[in-house]
Amino acid sequence: MLATIHVIDFEGNRTHGILEYGLVTLKNLTITEISTASCCKNLNHPTAYFGEHSRFSSNEKDKNFEHYLPFFIKKRSEGLFCAHGSSLEDRLLRQYCPTPGAIDPLPKQRTSKNIQEILFQENIVSQFQGSIPTVTKLQRSISWGPWIDTYKIYRRYYPAAECYEVAELIRHFGLEKKLANLAKKHNFAKTLTFHRAPYDALATALLLQNFINHFQIKDIHFLLDH
């Protein structure tokens, strides 16, 4: 049985931080949870400067991403993270919190340490306060991994594909209808499409399922980006 895998996607960049997240939990390749939130509170940016992310606007009901850090730390203690092009997700997470704390590289289902204890031990409680912190040179080597990276997996095992973006891979493998049915099953709004965090996370989860089923992967180590 494969470990619990949390497939994540962020919309945002290093300048303005995480504006939206999507997280899809797979347990034995079955989707058991989907979580998403807009994180645009107090966002202030010129539309032209922010380009493709200009559709996000400030909403007083939104919470800054710092609010969701304990949730992500807990999820990482319960299973592995997966993303399509994981270096971006890892970089963005480390801007807010350089490490999720002392967890097993390949965690089993277990109760993690108290989150505040982890933060205190890693001397990163201050990461929750104020603006996005500057990551020191020492902290740059710390990862939320090891990661499962579907971009690298598909690049390696499907070299004939013309493009490795999520949307193109979904089309290449004829998964559009399955993705649409999953989005409908999980009550995604019709306005959600590619380049929205929950939709891309769901599509990435589908790509991971597709690869594992095709090659009958049984060992999680085969998937890891070491």
JOTASUL-V917729 format. One record per residue. RES is the residue in one letter. PHI is phi as a letter, one per 40 degrees, with the letter a starting at -180 (none if undefined). PSI is psi in whole degrees, -180 to 180 (none if undefined). NEAR is the number of other ideal C-beta (glycine too) atoms within 10 Angstrom. Layout:
[[RES:PHI:PSI:NEAR] [RES:PHI:PSI:NEAR]]
//
This chain:
[[M:none:132:8] [L:c:153:17] [A:c:164:17] [T:c:133:19] [I:b:129:23] [H:b:112:22] [V:c:123:28] [I:b:155:29] [D:a:139:28] [F:b:144:23] [E:b:130:22] [G:i:-169:22] [N:a:178:16] [R:c:-24:11] [T:c:-46:10] [H:b:-1:16] [G:g:-163:19] [I:c:122:24] [L:c:-22:23] [E:a:142:22] [Y:b:153:25] [G:b:137:25] [L:b:126:23] [V:b:121:27] [T:c:128:20] [L:b:126:22] [K:b:116:16] [N:f:42:10] [L:g:7:14] [T:b:133:8] [I:c:120:17] [T:b:-15:10] [E:a:142:13] [I:b:129:18] [S:b:142:17] [T:a:154:18] [A:a:148:18] [S:c:138:20] [C:b:51:23] [C:b:10:25] [K:d:135:15] [N:g:18:9] [L:c:133:19] [N:a:106:7] [H:a:151:17] [P:c:133:7] [T:d:-47:10] [A:c:-36:7] [Y:c:-36:10] [F:c:-5:17] [G:f:-124:9] [E:c:-19:9] [H:c:8:19] [S:c:-14:12] [R:c:-18:13] [F:c:136:19] [S:b:158:12] [S:c:140:12] [N:b:125:13] [E:c:-21:6] [K:c:-18:7] [D:c:154:19] [K:b:145:13] [N:c:157:18] [F:c:-27:26] [E:d:-32:18] [H:c:-29:13] [Y:c:-1:18] [L:d:-46:19] [P:d:-36:15] [F:c:-45:14] [F:c:-37:21] [I:c:-43:22] [K:c:-44:14] [K:c:-41:21] [R:c:-29:21] [S:c:-19:20] [E:c:-19:19] [G:a:180:20] [L:c:154:24] [F:c:144:24] [C:b:142:27] [A:a:162:26] [H:c:100:27] [G:g:62:17] [S:c:-18:22] [S:c:-35:15] [L:c:-49:16] [E:c:-42:22] [D:c:-43:18] [R:c:-44:16] [L:c:-42:21] [L:d:-42:25] [R:c:-17:20] [Q:c:-31:18] [Y:c:-34:20] [C:a:108:26] [P:c:-23:21] [T:a:146:20] [P:c:0:26] [G:h:-170:19] [A:c:97:12] [I:b:159:17] [D:c:142:9] [P:d:-38:9] [L:b:78:12] [P:c:145:15] [K:c:173:9] [Q:c:114:10] [R:a:168:9] [T:c:126:8] [S:c:170:19] [K:c:159:14] [N:d:131:10] [I:d:-44:16] [Q:c:-33:10] [E:c:-43:12] [I:d:-48:22] [L:c:-39:22] [F:c:-45:12] [Q:c:-35:13] [E:c:1:17] [N:f:45:9] [I:b:18:20] [V:d:-37:13] [S:c:-17:9] [Q:c:-19:21] [F:c:-7:15] [Q:b:142:8] [G:g:-156:8] [S:c:176:8] [I:c:125:17] [P:c:157:17] [T:c:129:7] [V:c:127:17] [T:c:168:9] [K:c:-40:6] [L:c:-41:8] [Q:c:-20:17] [R:c:-22:11] [S:c:-5:8] [I:c:132:17] [S:b:158:18] [W:c:7:24] [G:c:-166:20] [P:c:149:17] [W:b:153:22] [I:c:121:26] [D:b:104:24] [T:c:-27:27] [Y:c:-49:20] [K:c:-37:17] [I:c:-48:23] [Y:c:-34:21] [R:c:-39:12] [R:c:-43:9] [Y:b:-9:11] [Y:b:66:14] [P:c:-16:7] [A:c:-9:5] [A:c:142:14] [E:c:-31:7] [C:a:146:10] [Y:b:17:17] [E:c:154:15] [V:d:-51:25] [A:c:-41:16] [E:c:-38:13] [L:c:-39:24] [I:d:-43:20] [R:c:-42:13] [H:d:-38:16] [F:c:11:17] [G:g:40:9] [L:b:10:17] [E:c:-48:12] [K:c:-41:8] [K:c:-40:15] [L:c:-44:21] [A:c:-41:12] [N:c:-38:10] [L:c:-42:19] [A:c:-41:18] [K:c:-42:10] [K:d:-38:9] [H:c:17:13] [N:g:39:7] [F:c:140:20] [A:c:149:10] [K:c:-21:7] [T:c:-16:8] [L:c:130:16] [T:a:-169:13] [F:d:149:13] [H:g:18:15] [R:b:136:19] [A:d:-50:23] [P:c:-36:23] [Y:c:-44:23] [D:c:-37:26] [A:c:-42:27] [L:c:-42:25] [A:c:-41:28] [T:c:-40:26] [A:c:-39:28] [L:c:-40:22] [L:c:-39:24] [L:c:-46:24] [Q:d:-44:18] [N:d:-45:18] [F:c:-47:19] [I:c:-42:20] [N:c:-39:10] [H:c:-43:11] [F:c:2:12] [Q:f:50:6] [I:c:131:16] [K:b:-20:9] [D:b:119:8] [I:c:-28:18] [H:c:-29:9] [F:c:-26:11] [L:c:-15:23] [L:c:145:17] [D:c:97:18] [H:c:none:7]]
//
